[in-house]
Structure formats: structure tokens, C-alpha cells
Amino acid sequence: MHKLMQKSIIRHILDLVAQGRLGADEALERMSFETARDALHGLDLDPQRELRSGLGEVVFAQGKGDEVLLAAVEGLRPHGPVLVSRVAAAQDRLLRAHFPQGLSWPQARLFVVGDAPRLKANMTPPWPRQGEIMVVSAGAADIPVALEAFGALSFWDHDCGCVTDVGVAGLHRLTPHLDALRKARAIIAVAGMEGALPGVLAGLVPCPVVAVPTSVGYGVGAHGFAALSTMLCTCVPGVAVVNIDNGFGAAAFAAKMPGKQ
């Protein structure tokens, strides 16, 4: 249904161009806003999002039933590789059964259908320790959120590196990585507990730092709100803060920042 709908929409627009009733730029603009409706599953897929915003639609698995999840992936698959985020263990098994050639990365809670060579290469540690965009995590417990960011950037074919377990309890652990961090055009800093790492990094590097608070921490950490408050209150300029545990959002922000890919 999706393929037929998309073909009919595109054919109509191309006919208008061929007839001279629509210019090429206007045709591109119109195609970028066309969607593929799947009324059976309540989906209104956006396969042209990359044309419009620079990043294609990603399937957010959390909260989706099995049929809806599979329909969303199937609907987007004809238009290119599909990234699925926040994939629970049962959903991962479902996706692997239906898409046996897909890439499953349980630690990052990601699943990919289609060709994603950089992500495939980056899934297995040791992860690259340098890159144009660097992902840094404070503690080992923050790694899943960091890998969500690292995996999304890899899916979008960005040159990225990942450094883990270098939080403020042992700042000397940052020293071996400072040269790579100072060469990056953006850093994503992922931290729970008191959330101090992004501010520390921003005081050491010339590039912007995207701060990601995680829900890791004891009682008054309040499931990430303490880290979020620290990051929002930092006195160090050049820090932008995203939502708690939102590694994907940080990756999208960094990917859209101007600079060479």
C-alpha cells in the first residue's frame, strides 16, 4: 500500500513537471511534504523527511505494539535504511525474526533494516576513540544512552568516536583523550549522578558540548533531574542540554550542526 501510494504521488508531481505546470524546485518542495498513510495501523509515515529536514524518519519502538512496529518499519523500508530506536528485548526478537538481515544492537537499544556500513563497523568494541563528533560518557552505567547517540550518528554516516567511563570521580582518565576531544567539532557528554562532566569538558575544549543527563543515580538524583539541573545551571558557556536519557536527540542536534560530515 505504501509503495503504490508513494508511486502515485510522485508520478503525479512528475507529470506536472513534464507538462511545465510545476518547476523543479517547487516539485521537490511538494514531494518533501508528502506522507504515506496506513489507516489500518494508525500510521502517517513521513518518508520524505530527509528532503525537508536533513534527517530521515526514525521509528521509536517504545510504546508500539508488534503490528504497528512492523508496519512502520515495512512502510519506511522501500525508501532507504530504517533506524529503530528504544527497542526492548522482546521487540528486538520480533524484529530479528521478521528482518533476519537486520542489525541488532541491544546495548544501544537500536535496530537497523538496510545498509548501514559505518554503524555495523562501530557496533563491536573497542569503539573509535576519535572522530569529528565525540560521544563521552561519565560512568559505565551511562553507556547505553551514550551508545544510542553514537549509534544514531554512525547510522547517519558521521565520523564519530566514543569514550566511556571518564567521569569526575577520576578526571585524570580524560587526559589520554584530550587531543581527540579538542579536535572535535562537537562533543556529546552523557552523565548521571550529579551531571558535572559536560561543564568540565566545556571548560577544556573549543567546540560546543551537547549535555545528556541520564536517570542513573541514588535517591535525590531523582531519576536524572539532579543531573539535568546541574547541566542547565553550568557557568561554562557553550553547553546545550537535551532531555533526560535522550541520546538520540543529542545525536540529531550534533548531526544538524554546521560543519563537514
N, C-alpha and C positions, 0 to 999 in steps of 0.2 A: 504493500500500500504506500509506504514511504517513497519507494523508488518511482512508482508511477506518478505520484503527486508531484515530486520534485521535477521529474522529466517534463510533465505537462506545464508546470510553471515556467521552467527555463525555456522550453520551446516557444511558449507564447511571447516571452520577452525577446528572444532572438528573432522571432518573426517581425516584431515591431521594429527592431534594429534594421533588419533586412529591407523593410518597407520604407525606411527613412523616417519613421514616426517617433523614433527614440534614439538619442545619442548614446555612444558607448559608455560615457561616464554615468549618465542617468540610468542606464541599464544595470551597470554594476551596483549603483546605489540601491536600485529597486530589488535586485537579487539578494543583497545583503540583509534585507528585512523580511524575506520570505521564510515561512516556517513550515514544518511538516506535522500536521495534526493527526493524532492517533486517538480518536474518541473512545475506542474500546477500553484503553488503559488510562485515559485522562491525561495524555501527554500532548504537549505542544512543543515539539523539538525545534531547536534553533541551529540547523546545520550550517548556516551562513554566518555564524557569529564571528568567526575568524576574519572574514572580509570586513566586518563592521568594527570590531574592537581589537583585533590583533591576536586574540586567543580564542581557540575553539571551545565549544560547549563541553564541559566535563560532567560526567554522571556522578552525582552524590548518592552513594548507596544507602547511607544511614536512613532508616525510616521507610525504605521502599520494600514492598512485598516482592516475592520472587518473580511473578509475571510482569510486574511493572518494571523491575530492574532489567530483566532480559529484553523486554520490548524497547526500553530506552537505548540499550547497547545495540540491539539489532537495527534500530531506526537510524542511529548515527554512523554505524559501520560502513555503509556504502560511500560515505563522504570522506573517509580517511581514518587513521588510527584513533581509537577511543580510549580515553583515560577514565577509570572509575576510581573514585576516592572514598575513604572511610568504609572500607569493605570489612564486614565482620567475618568471623571464621566460617560460619555456615554459608554466607554469601560467596565467599571465596571458593568453597567446594562446589557450589552451584555454578559459578562462572567457569570454573575449570572443566566441569562436566559438559557444559554447552559450547565452550570455546577452548578445546584442548590445546590449541596452538598459542593461546594467550600467555601473557607474562604475569605470574602471580608473585607479589612481594608482600607477604603477610606482615612483616615487621613494620613496613611503611603503610600498611592497610591500603595498598594500591593494586589495581589490576589493569592490564592493558590488552586490548584487542587490536591487532595490526602491527605494523612495523615501527619499532622504536629502538633503533640500534644503540643510541647513547645510554638510554635507560637500562637496556639489557646488559650493557658492559659495566654499568655502575652499580648493579644490584648486589654484587658479591664483594664483601670487604677483602682487602683494605680499600677504602674509598679514596679517590684522588684527594690529595692534600693541598692542591692549589687550583685556581680557576678564576675566571672573570667575576663570577659571583661565588662568594664563600658562605657556607652554612656552618654555624658553630653552635654546639650545644654545651650547656654548663655541666650537666650530670648525665650519667648513663640512663637514668630514668626519663630524661628528656629526648632520648634518641628517636623514639617513634615519631614524634612531632617534627624533629629535625629531618628525618628521612622522608616524611611527607613533602616537605619543602624541596629537599634535594631531588627526590624522585620526580616531582612535577617539573622542575627546571630541566632535568635530564630528558623527560618526555618531550619538552618543547625544544630540545636540542641546544640548550645553553651550555657553555663551557663553565662547569661549576665544580667546586671542591667541598669536602665535608670533614670537619674536625670535631671530634667528640670528647666529652669528659674533661673540659678545661675550665671549670668554674672557679669562683672566687675563693673557694676553700684551699686552692693551691694555684695561685696565679702564675707561679713560675712555669706551669705547664703550657702557658701561651707562648713563652719565649721562642721555642723552635718554629712557631708558625707565624711570627710577626712579619717576616719578609713577605710571605704569600698574602697575608691579610692586608698589608699596606699597598700591595699591587692591585688588589681587587677594586672593581668599580662599585660594588655594593656588598654588604655583609648582612646576612640574616642571623641574628643572635637569639637562641632559644634557651629559656631558663625558667625554672620553677623556684620554689623556696622564696627567698627574698628578691629574686629577679634582678640582681645587680650587674650581671655580665654585660648587657648591652651598653650601659653607661660607661663601664670600664673600657670596652672596646672603642666606643666613640671618642674617647679621650686619647686614643693611641693611633688612630687611622684617619686618613683624609677623606674617605668615602662615606656616604650615608649608611646608617645602620638601621635595619628593619628589626624591631624587637618583637619577639613572640613569647608572651607569658604562657607557662604551662600549668596544669592543675596539680602538679607534683608539690607536695609539702604537708607539714603537720597542721594541726587544728587551726590556728589563727591565719594560716596560709589561705584559708577559705576557698579552697579549690581553684587557686590561681589569682584571686583578687588582690592578694598582697603583692604578688609579683607584678600584676598589672598596674597597681598604684605606684610602685617604685619606678617602673618604666615611664609612666606618664609624668612623674614628678622629677625625673632626672634633670640635673642642672647642666648636663653636657649637650651642646647643640648638635643637630644633625641626626636625631633619633626619631623615627616614626614607629608607632605602636599599632599592632593589629590585635584581633580578638584572642581570647584565651584558647590555646591549643590549635590555633589556625595557621598551621604550617603551609597549607595550600594558599591561603590569602597572602601570606608573606612572599611566597614564590611568585604569585601573579603580579604583585606590586613590583618586585625586583625585576621581573621579566619585562614589564612595561616601562621601566626607567630608560631614558635615552642612553645610548651607548652602543658600542659594537657588540654584536652577538658572538 
